[in-house]
Amino acid sequence: MIGILEAKALVGKTCELEWKDRLGNVHRATSLIYDATFVPLYGGYLMTAQEDIRLDRLISVRVVEAEPTGASSTASSSINTQNAAA
C-alpha cells in the first residue's frame, strides 16, 4: 500500500494509475495528480484530474511525465502497491 508521504511526492506529475473500485473492478487511467490528502474516517486519498482515489485501493502507479507543462520528459519510476496478502 502506498503511504501519504509517497503519494505527496506524486503531486504535480502525470501518472498512469491502476486501482480497484468498491466492487473489486480494476480501473486504469492516466491523470494529473493535484493533491494527496488524508480524509478523516476514510483515510488517504489521491486527488486527480479525473476522480479521487483511495490510497488503499491503488494497485500501481507509474509516473509518465514529471512536469505536465514542460518538455515531455518521461520517467520510468513506478510504485506497485500489491502486497503478498492480497
C-alpha atoms as an extended CHARMM CRD file, in Angstrom:
* protein
*
        86  EXT
         1         1  MET       CA              0.0000000000        0.0000000000        0.0000000000  PROA      1               0.0000000000
         2         2  ILE       CA              1.2460000000        3.4800000000       -0.8450000000  PROA      2               0.0000000000
         3         3  GLY       CA              1.6030000000        5.8920000000        2.0570000000  PROA      3               0.0000000000
         4         4  ILE       CA              0.5490000000        9.5220000000        2.2150000000  PROA      4               0.0000000000
         5         5  LEU       CA              4.1620000000       10.7490000000        2.0260000000  PROA      5               0.0000000000
         6         6  GLU       CA              4.8470000000        8.6910000000       -1.1130000000  PROA      6               0.0000000000
         7         7  ALA       CA              1.5910000000        9.9930000000       -2.6080000000  PROA      7               0.0000000000
         8         8  LYS       CA              2.5510000000       13.6110000000       -1.8770000000  PROA      8               0.0000000000
         9         9  ALA       CA              5.7410000000       13.0730000000       -3.9080000000  PROA      9               0.0000000000
        10        10  LEU       CA              3.4980000000       12.4540000000       -6.9550000000  PROA      10              0.0000000000
        11        11  VAL       CA              1.6970000000       15.8200000000       -6.7480000000  PROA      11              0.0000000000
        12        12  GLY       CA              2.1030000000       17.7970000000       -9.9630000000  PROA      12              0.0000000000
        13        13  LYS       CA              3.0550000000       14.7400000000      -12.0320000000  PROA      13              0.0000000000
        14        14  THR       CA              1.0870000000       12.9020000000      -14.6860000000  PROA      14              0.0000000000
        15        15  CYS       CA              0.7630000000        9.2410000000      -13.7410000000  PROA      15              0.0000000000
        16        16  GLU       CA             -0.7340000000        6.0190000000      -15.0220000000  PROA      16              0.0000000000
        17        17  LEU       CA             -2.9260000000        4.7370000000      -12.2110000000  PROA      17              0.0000000000
        18        18  GLU       CA             -4.4930000000        1.3470000000      -11.6500000000  PROA      18              0.0000000000
        19        19  TRP       CA             -6.9770000000        0.8130000000       -8.8010000000  PROA      19              0.0000000000
        20        20  LYS       CA             -9.9170000000       -1.2670000000       -7.6600000000  PROA      20              0.0000000000
        21        21  ASP       CA            -13.3320000000        0.2250000000       -7.0160000000  PROA      21              0.0000000000
        22        22  ARG       CA            -15.5220000000       -0.8400000000       -4.1150000000  PROA      22              0.0000000000
        23        23  LEU       CA            -16.9210000000       -3.7320000000       -6.1870000000  PROA      23              0.0000000000
        24        24  GLY       CA            -13.4550000000       -5.0650000000       -6.9870000000  PROA      24              0.0000000000
        25        25  ASN       CA            -13.4120000000       -3.9410000000      -10.6340000000  PROA      25              0.0000000000
        26        26  VAL       CA             -9.9880000000       -2.7840000000      -11.8450000000  PROA      26              0.0000000000
        27        27  HSD       CA             -9.7600000000        0.6590000000      -13.4680000000  PROA      27              0.0000000000
        28        28  ARG       CA             -6.8680000000        2.2840000000      -15.3190000000  PROA      28              0.0000000000
        29        29  ALA       CA             -6.3450000000        5.9490000000      -16.1290000000  PROA      29              0.0000000000
        30        30  THR       CA             -3.6330000000        8.4480000000      -16.9350000000  PROA      30              0.0000000000
        31        31  SER       CA             -4.1680000000       11.6220000000      -14.9800000000  PROA      31              0.0000000000
        32        32  LEU       CA             -2.5210000000       14.6640000000      -13.4230000000  PROA      32              0.0000000000
        33        33  ILE       CA             -2.1540000000       14.3640000000       -9.6390000000  PROA      33              0.0000000000
        34        34  TYR       CA             -3.4260000000       17.5120000000       -7.9050000000  PROA      34              0.0000000000
        35        35  ASP       CA             -3.0790000000       16.5610000000       -4.2520000000  PROA      35              0.0000000000
        36        36  ALA       CA             -2.6640000000       13.7520000000       -1.7750000000  PROA      36              0.0000000000
        37        37  THR       CA             -4.5450000000       14.1880000000        1.4670000000  PROA      37              0.0000000000
        38        38  PHE       CA             -5.9910000000       12.4110000000        4.4730000000  PROA      38              0.0000000000
        39        39  VAL       CA             -9.7690000000       12.3920000000        4.8470000000  PROA      39              0.0000000000
        40        40  PRO       CA            -10.9440000000       11.5940000000        8.4000000000  PROA      40              0.0000000000
        41        41  LEU       CA            -12.9320000000        8.3200000000        8.6440000000  PROA      41              0.0000000000
        42        42  TYR       CA            -11.8870000000        7.3480000000        5.0790000000  PROA      42              0.0000000000
        43        43  GLY       CA             -8.0780000000        7.5030000000        5.0090000000  PROA      43              0.0000000000
        44        44  GLY       CA             -5.6390000000        8.7170000000        2.3800000000  PROA      44              0.0000000000
        45        45  TYR       CA             -6.8710000000        9.9680000000       -0.9890000000  PROA      45              0.0000000000
        46        46  LEU       CA             -5.1660000000       10.8580000000       -4.2490000000  PROA      46              0.0000000000
        47        47  MET       CA             -6.8770000000       13.8380000000       -5.8910000000  PROA      47              0.0000000000
        48        48  THR       CA             -6.5650000000       13.5410000000       -9.6710000000  PROA      48              0.0000000000
        49        49  ALA       CA             -7.9040000000       15.4000000000      -12.6910000000  PROA      49              0.0000000000
        50        50  GLN       CA            -10.4400000000       12.6030000000      -13.2750000000  PROA      50              0.0000000000
        51        51  GLU       CA            -11.5150000000       11.4640000000       -9.8130000000  PROA      51              0.0000000000
        52        52  ASP       CA            -10.4190000000       10.9260000000       -6.2310000000  PROA      52              0.0000000000
        53        53  ILE       CA             -8.8740000000        7.5390000000       -5.4730000000  PROA      53              0.0000000000
        54        54  ARG       CA             -8.4140000000        5.9540000000       -2.0700000000  PROA      54              0.0000000000
        55        55  LEU       CA             -4.7690000000        5.0770000000       -1.4410000000  PROA      55              0.0000000000
        56        56  ASP       CA             -5.6490000000        1.6630000000       -0.0280000000  PROA      56              0.0000000000
        57        57  ARG       CA             -7.3380000000        0.7470000000       -3.3370000000  PROA      57              0.0000000000
        58        58  LEU       CA             -4.3700000000        1.6170000000       -5.5770000000  PROA      58              0.0000000000
        59        59  ILE       CA             -2.7530000000       -1.3290000000       -7.3380000000  PROA      59              0.0000000000
        60        60  SER       CA              0.0100000000        0.5020000000       -9.2100000000  PROA      60              0.0000000000
        61        61  VAL       CA              1.2300000000        3.9920000000      -10.0300000000  PROA      61              0.0000000000
        62        62  ARG       CA              3.6880000000        4.8650000000      -12.8160000000  PROA      62              0.0000000000
        63        63  VAL       CA              4.9720000000        8.3700000000      -13.4500000000  PROA      63              0.0000000000
        64        64  VAL       CA              4.5170000000        9.2800000000      -17.1100000000  PROA      64              0.0000000000
        65        65  GLU       CA              5.5510000000       12.9190000000      -17.1030000000  PROA      65              0.0000000000
        66        66  ALA       CA              7.3400000000       14.7580000000      -14.3120000000  PROA      66              0.0000000000
        67        67  GLU       CA              6.1230000000       18.2370000000      -15.3180000000  PROA      67              0.0000000000
        68        68  PRO       CA              2.8470000000       18.4830000000      -17.2670000000  PROA      68              0.0000000000
        69        69  THR       CA              3.6360000000       21.9020000000      -18.7730000000  PROA      69              0.0000000000
        70        70  GLY       CA              7.3370000000       21.3960000000      -19.5030000000  PROA      70              0.0000000000
        71        71  ALA       CA              9.1260000000       19.3380000000      -22.0910000000  PROA      71              0.0000000000
        72        72  SER       CA              7.8590000000       15.8080000000      -22.4630000000  PROA      72              0.0000000000
        73        73  SER       CA             10.2880000000       14.0210000000      -20.2080000000  PROA      73              0.0000000000
        74        74  THR       CA              9.2180000000       10.5120000000      -19.4120000000  PROA      74              0.0000000000
        75        75  ALA       CA             10.1740000000        8.7080000000      -16.2620000000  PROA      75              0.0000000000
        76        76  SER       CA             10.2870000000        5.0070000000      -15.7050000000  PROA      76              0.0000000000
        77        77  SER       CA              9.6620000000        5.0400000000      -11.9750000000  PROA      77              0.0000000000
        78        78  SER       CA              6.6910000000        3.0690000000      -10.7620000000  PROA      78              0.0000000000
        79        79  ILE       CA              5.1280000000        2.0300000000       -7.4950000000  PROA      79              0.0000000000
        80        80  ASN       CA              3.4830000000       -1.3510000000       -7.1700000000  PROA      80              0.0000000000
        81        81  THR       CA              1.1580000000       -1.3460000000       -4.2040000000  PROA      81              0.0000000000
        82        82  GLN       CA              0.1530000000       -5.0020000000       -4.1940000000  PROA      82              0.0000000000
        83        83  ASN       CA              1.2830000000       -6.9040000000       -1.1620000000  PROA      83              0.0000000000
        84        84  ALA       CA              1.7110000000      -10.6390000000       -0.6410000000  PROA      84              0.0000000000
        85        85  ALA       CA             -1.5270000000      -10.9100000000        1.3600000000  PROA      85              0.0000000000
        86        86  ALA       CA             -3.7420000000       -9.5040000000       -1.4250000000  PROA      86              0.0000000000
